[in-house]
Amino acid sequence: MNVPPDPHLVEVCVSSEPVFDGALLHVRRDHVRLPDGKLATREYVVHPGAVVMIPVRDDGRLVVERQYRYPLRQVFIEFPAGKLDAGEDALDTARRELLEETGYTATTWTRLGVIHPVISYSTEAIEMYIAQGLSHVGARLDAGEFLEIIDLGVDEMLALVDAGEITDAKTVAALLLYARRCSAP
Amino acid sequence: MNVPPDPHLVEVCVSSEPVFDGALLHVRRDHVRLPDGKLATREYVVHPGAVVMIPVRDDGRLVVERQYRYPLRQVFIEFPAGKLDAGEDALDTARRELLEETGYTATTWTRLGVIHPVISYSTEAIEMYIAQGLSHVGARLDAGEFLEIIDLGVDEMLALVDAGEITDAKTVAALLLYARRCSAP
């Protein structure tokens, strides 16, 4: 989105420092000048970006994962996804993660858009893709990665969203965008 | 979601420690036992939970905000939202934030569901509501809070999603769920 000049809204960086440099998370703390000239503190996760993809089988069913997500102590139903490696193109990440996690390659990739999952405390952007023309060649999970691959119909997934059984934001957003696009005249 | 026993997926906490305690962000690092018995490290933001709401005017238009989000250096179009205070009920948070940020009270609140914006590195859950029967009584922004209130039709917002101008995940998910519910037979 092109940001119009919004001096009544924009915050300007005064200083910036790393405050936590972990194995997974990297946090910065910035001091910013508010529109009224006062100072404030902002803390946020610096993230390399990510991808999520909807792998569509030739019969129309979608390839999804069941994966335990430790922060929430819960198994989630979610579309395949992953973080960009340094310098990696988002579509290359999508191809790599689809193969590693599900064992599928795809011949046709269509960009579905981008979402920002946590605009208040992370720089993360998630590029969304539709992957079609799937061939199963065998998964190559990273060491320490445990997940289950299942397939669900679009209507089945929508029913799971309505029942509160699919709550992962990237999966809900991508599914609803895809369902809307499919039902468009 | 009821988690079925999934010993082939579940990770078990071995130890847990706070590693960053900021003004806004609180990060923990846990050591976990993987399904194969090996150990791994998990880092994640501990979050009190949040709400997002779709305020629907009597003419059907939606009350939305334009707000600068510093981590992404960008003005976002988003539904009103906010974090739970300690011990606060989610619906009370929604009433409080709607009034503080937009100046509206609502007579009718309908729960739309819950989403988890970042299942890989945050405990955050966002309760979603529809707010109807709006009365404008005047905004009471917190000190240091700067935002602009506008109203948009559902179709206008969907067009902005399609154009990539609305990318905030909670707003995209809530809007599409609401649009789908409105168009359901």
Boltz contact constraints between the chains, C-beta under 6 A:
constraints:
  - contact:
      token1: [A, 1]
      token2: [B, 165]
      max_distance: 6.0
  - contact:
      token1: [A, 3]
      token2: [B, 74]
      max_distance: 6.0
  - contact:
      token1: [A, 3]
      token2: [B, 75]
      max_distance: 6.0
  - contact:
      token1: [A, 6]
      token2: [B, 75]
      max_distance: 6.0
  - contact:
      token1: [A, 9]
      token2: [B, 68]
      max_distance: 6.0
  - contact:
      token1: [A, 9]
      token2: [B, 75]
      max_distance: 6.0
  - contact:
      token1: [A, 9]
      token2: [B, 146]
      max_distance: 6.0
  - contact:
      token1: [A, 10]
      token2: [B, 68]
      max_distance: 6.0
  - contact:
      token1: [A, 11]
      token2: [B, 68]
      max_distance: 6.0
  - contact:
      token1: [A, 11]
      token2: [B, 70]
      max_distance: 6.0
  - contact:
      token1: [A, 20]
      token2: [B, 20]
      max_distance: 6.0
  - contact:
      token1: [A, 20]
      token2: [B, 27]
      max_distance: 6.0
  - contact:
      token1: [A, 22]
      token2: [B, 43]
      max_distance: 6.0
  - contact:
      token1: [A, 23]
      token2: [B, 41]
      max_distance: 6.0
  - contact:
      token1: [A, 24]
      token2: [B, 43]
      max_distance: 6.0
  - contact:
      token1: [A, 25]
      token2: [B, 43]
      max_distance: 6.0
  - contact:
      token1: [A, 27]
      token2: [B, 20]
      max_distance: 6.0
  - contact:
      token1: [A, 27]
      token2: [B, 25]
      max_distance: 6.0
  - contact:
      token1: [A, 32]
      token2: [B, 70]
      max_distance: 6.0
  - contact:
      token1: [A, 34]
      token2: [B, 144]
      max_distance: 6.0
  - contact:
      token1: [A, 35]
      token2: [B, 146]
      max_distance: 6.0
  - contact:
      token1: [A, 40]
      token2: [B, 144]
      max_distance: 6.0
  - contact:
      token1: [A, 41]
      token2: [B, 23]
      max_distance: 6.0
  - contact:
      token1: [A, 42]
      token2: [B, 70]
      max_distance: 6.0
  - contact:
      token1: [A, 43]
      token2: [B, 22]
      max_distance: 6.0
  - contact:
      token1: [A, 43]
      token2: [B, 24]
      max_distance: 6.0
  - contact:
      token1: [A, 43]
      token2: [B, 25]
      max_distance: 6.0
  - contact:
      token1: [A, 44]
      token2: [B, 71]
      max_distance: 6.0
  - contact:
      token1: [A, 68]
      token2: [B, 9]
      max_distance: 6.0
  - contact:
      token1: [A, 68]
      token2: [B, 10]
      max_distance: 6.0
  - contact:
      token1: [A, 68]
      token2: [B, 11]
      max_distance: 6.0
  - contact:
      token1: [A, 69]
      token2: [B, 119]
      max_distance: 6.0
  - contact:
      token1: [A, 70]
      token2: [B, 11]
      max_distance: 6.0
  - contact:
      token1: [A, 70]
      token2: [B, 32]
      max_distance: 6.0
  - contact:
      token1: [A, 70]
      token2: [B, 42]
      max_distance: 6.0
  - contact:
      token1: [A, 71]
      token2: [B, 44]
      max_distance: 6.0
  - contact:
      token1: [A, 71]
      token2: [B, 122]
      max_distance: 6.0
  - contact:
      token1: [A, 71]
      token2: [B, 123]
      max_distance: 6.0
  - contact:
      token1: [A, 72]
      token2: [B, 119]
      max_distance: 6.0
  - contact:
      token1: [A, 74]
      token2: [B, 3]
      max_distance: 6.0
  - contact:
      token1: [A, 75]
      token2: [B, 3]
      max_distance: 6.0
  - contact:
      token1: [A, 75]
      token2: [B, 6]
      max_distance: 6.0
  - contact:
      token1: [A, 75]
      token2: [B, 9]
      max_distance: 6.0
  - contact:
      token1: [A, 76]
      token2: [B, 119]
      max_distance: 6.0
  - contact:
      token1: [A, 113]
      token2: [B, 164]
      max_distance: 6.0
  - contact:
      token1: [A, 114]
      token2: [B, 167]
      max_distance: 6.0
  - contact:
      token1: [A, 115]
      token2: [B, 167]
      max_distance: 6.0
  - contact:
      token1: [A, 115]
      token2: [B, 169]
      max_distance: 6.0
  - contact:
      token1: [A, 115]
      token2: [B, 172]
      max_distance: 6.0
  - contact:
      token1: [A, 116]
      token2: [B, 167]
      max_distance: 6.0
  - contact:
      token1: [A, 116]
      token2: [B, 168]
      max_distance: 6.0
  - contact:
      token1: [A, 117]
      token2: [B, 117]
      max_distance: 6.0
  - contact:
      token1: [A, 117]
      token2: [B, 118]
      max_distance: 6.0
  - contact:
      token1: [A, 117]
      token2: [B, 169]
      max_distance: 6.0
  - contact:
      token1: [A, 118]
      token2: [B, 117]
      max_distance: 6.0
  - contact:
      token1: [A, 118]
      token2: [B, 118]
      max_distance: 6.0
  - contact:
      token1: [A, 119]
      token2: [B, 69]
      max_distance: 6.0
  - contact:
      token1: [A, 119]
      token2: [B, 72]
      max_distance: 6.0
  - contact:
      token1: [A, 119]
      token2: [B, 76]
      max_distance: 6.0
  - contact:
      token1: [A, 119]
      token2: [B, 168]
      max_distance: 6.0
  - contact:
      token1: [A, 122]
      token2: [B, 71]
      max_distance: 6.0
  - contact:
      token1: [A, 123]
      token2: [B, 71]
      max_distance: 6.0
  - contact:
      token1: [A, 144]
      token2: [B, 34]
      max_distance: 6.0
  - contact:
      token1: [A, 144]
      token2: [B, 40]
      max_distance: 6.0
  - contact:
      token1: [A, 146]
      token2: [B, 9]
      max_distance: 6.0
  - contact:
      token1: [A, 146]
      token2: [B, 35]
      max_distance: 6.0
  - contact:
      token1: [A, 164]
      token2: [B, 113]
      max_distance: 6.0
  - contact:
      token1: [A, 165]
      token2: [B, 1]
      max_distance: 6.0
  - contact:
      token1: [A, 167]
      token2: [B, 114]
      max_distance: 6.0
  - contact:
      token1: [A, 167]
      token2: [B, 115]
      max_distance: 6.0
  - contact:
      token1: [A, 167]
      token2: [B, 116]
      max_distance: 6.0
  - contact:
      token1: [A, 168]
      token2: [B, 116]
      max_distance: 6.0
  - contact:
      token1: [A, 168]
      token2: [B, 119]
      max_distance: 6.0
  - contact:
      token1: [A, 169]
      token2: [B, 115]
      max_distance: 6.0
  - contact:
      token1: [A, 169]
      token2: [B, 117]
      max_distance: 6.0
  - contact:
      token1: [A, 169]
      token2: [B, 169]
      max_distance: 6.0
  - contact:
      token1: [A, 169]
      token2: [B, 173]
      max_distance: 6.0
  - contact:
      token1: [A, 172]
      token2: [B, 115]
      max_distance: 6.0
  - contact:
      token1: [A, 172]
      token2: [B, 173]
      max_distance: 6.0
  - contact:
      token1: [A, 173]
      token2: [B, 169]
      max_distance: 6.0
  - contact:
      token1: [A, 173]
      token2: [B, 172]
      max_distance: 6.0
  - contact:
      token1: [A, 173]
      token2: [B, 173]
      max_distance: 6.0
  - contact:
      token1: [A, 176]
      token2: [B, 176]
      max_distance: 6.0
